[in-house]
């Protein structure tokens, strides 16, 4: 039995209404439109790009300035050789200098890694709390940033 245009329009309207309800519900669950979620996403994106660019730029700058571990080791080995420490003494000076610079870089890298891991864990916790406790408050939907910070 063929459908007339009114019946087709009614079924299309019902489909569009269902689709709009599903989109609204998924937006509430995901919290993608919430300002605090957008701020977290923006902040993490900036830090992610900054580290992806900043790390190689810092290594390049250290290499060009001659303060990377390899350059420092070579410089101090040459200084030890000129001072008459012999091959083993000069090598020990070079290894000591390279180890010192490398250790400082490792400590900095470890601190940055801990910071980024903590930030990632905090964002995952916030997202989990927003998805699990999805309620309306005068401030908006779910927990606020300060409430999540107190938890």
C-alpha positions as CSV (number, residue, x, y, z in Angstrom):
1,X,0.0,0.0,0.0
2,X,1.6,3.3,-1.1
3,X,2.3,6.1,1.5
4,X,1.1,9.6,0.9
5,X,3.2,12.6,1.5
6,X,1.7,13.4,4.9
7,X,2.6,9.9,6.2
8,X,6.1,10.2,4.9
9,X,6.5,13.6,6.4
10,X,5.3,12.3,9.8
11,X,7.7,9.4,9.8
12,X,10.6,11.6,8.8
13,X,9.7,14.0,11.6
14,X,9.6,11.2,14.1
15,X,13.0,10.0,13.0
16,X,14.4,13.5,13.3
17,X,13.0,13.9,16.7
18,X,14.5,10.6,17.9
19,X,17.8,11.6,16.4
20,X,17.8,15.0,18.2
21,X,16.9,13.3,21.5
22,X,19.8,10.8,21.1
23,X,22.2,13.6,20.2
24,X,21.1,15.6,23.2
25,X,21.5,12.6,25.5
26,X,25.0,11.8,24.2
27,X,26.0,15.4,24.7
28,X,24.8,15.2,28.3
29,X,26.8,12.0,28.9
30,X,30.0,13.1,27.1
31,X,29.9,16.6,28.5
32,X,31.6,17.9,25.4
33,X,29.8,21.2,25.5
34,X,30.5,21.9,29.1
35,X,32.9,24.8,29.7
36,X,35.1,23.0,32.2
37,X,35.5,20.1,29.8
38,X,36.4,22.4,26.9
39,X,39.0,24.2,29.1
40,X,40.6,20.9,30.1
41,X,40.7,19.8,26.5
42,X,42.3,23.1,25.4
43,X,44.8,23.0,28.2
44,X,45.9,19.4,27.6
45,X,46.1,20.1,23.8
46,X,48.3,23.1,24.4
47,X,50.6,21.2,26.8
48,X,50.7,18.2,24.4
49,X,51.7,20.4,21.5
50,X,54.2,22.3,23.6
51,X,56.0,19.2,24.8
52,X,56.0,17.7,21.3
53,X,57.6,20.9,20.0
54,X,59.5,22.0,23.1
55,X,61.5,18.8,23.6
56,X,63.2,18.6,20.2
57,X,63.7,22.4,20.2
58,X,65.4,22.2,23.6
59,X,67.6,19.4,22.4
60,X,68.6,21.3,19.3
61,X,69.3,24.5,21.4
62,X,71.5,22.5,23.8
63,X,73.4,20.9,20.9
64,X,73.9,24.2,19.2
65,X,75.1,25.8,22.5
66,X,77.4,22.9,23.1
67,X,75.9,21.9,26.5
68,X,74.4,18.5,25.5
69,X,75.9,15.5,27.2
70,X,78.0,14.4,24.3
71,X,79.5,17.9,23.7
72,X,80.2,18.4,27.4
73,X,81.9,15.0,27.6
74,X,84.1,15.7,24.7
75,X,85.0,19.2,26.0
76,X,85.9,17.9,29.4
77,X,87.9,15.0,28.0
78,X,89.9,17.5,25.9
79,X,90.5,19.7,29.0
80,X,91.6,16.6,30.9
81,X,94.0,15.7,28.1
82,X,95.5,19.1,28.0
83,X,96.0,19.1,31.8
84,X,98.0,16.0,31.5
85,X,95.7,13.5,33.1
86,X,96.4,10.8,30.5
87,X,93.9,8.9,28.5
88,X,92.1,7.3,31.4
89,X,91.9,10.5,33.4
90,X,90.7,12.5,30.5
91,X,88.1,9.8,29.7
92,X,87.0,9.9,33.3
93,X,86.6,13.6,33.2
94,X,84.6,13.4,30.0
95,X,82.4,10.6,31.3
96,X,81.8,12.5,34.6
97,X,80.7,15.7,32.8
98,X,78.5,13.8,30.3
99,X,76.9,11.8,33.2
100,X,76.2,15.0,35.2
101,X,74.5,16.8,32.3
102,X,72.6,13.6,31.3
103,X,71.5,13.1,34.9
104,X,70.2,16.6,35.1
105,X,68.3,16.1,31.8
106,X,66.9,12.8,33.1
107,X,65.6,14.4,36.3
108,X,63.9,17.1,34.2
109,X,62.4,14.5,32.0
110,X,61.2,12.5,34.9
111,X,59.6,15.6,36.5
112,X,57.8,16.5,33.3
113,X,56.6,12.9,32.9
114,X,55.2,12.8,36.4
115,X,53.4,16.1,35.8
116,X,51.8,15.0,32.6
117,X,50.8,11.6,34.1
118,X,49.2,13.4,37.0
119,X,47.3,15.7,34.7
120,X,46.1,12.8,32.6
121,X,44.9,10.9,35.7
122,X,43.1,14.0,36.9
123,X,41.3,14.5,33.6
124,X,40.3,10.8,33.5
125,X,38.9,11.1,37.0
126,X,37.0,14.2,36.2
127,X,35.5,12.6,33.1
128,X,34.6,9.5,35.0
129,X,32.9,11.5,37.7
130,X,31.0,13.6,35.2
131,X,29.7,10.5,33.4
132,X,28.8,8.7,36.5
133,X,27.1,11.5,38.4
134,X,25.2,13.4,35.7
135,X,22.9,15.7,37.6
136,X,21.7,19.3,37.2
137,X,22.9,22.0,39.6
138,X,22.5,25.8,39.6
139,X,26.1,25.9,38.3
140,X,25.4,23.6,35.4
141,X,25.5,19.9,35.0
142,X,27.4,17.5,37.3
143,X,30.3,18.5,39.5
144,X,32.0,21.8,39.1
145,X,35.8,22.1,38.8
146,X,36.2,23.2,42.4
147,X,34.0,20.3,43.7
148,X,36.1,17.8,41.7
149,X,39.2,19.4,43.1
150,X,38.0,18.9,46.7
151,X,37.2,15.2,46.0
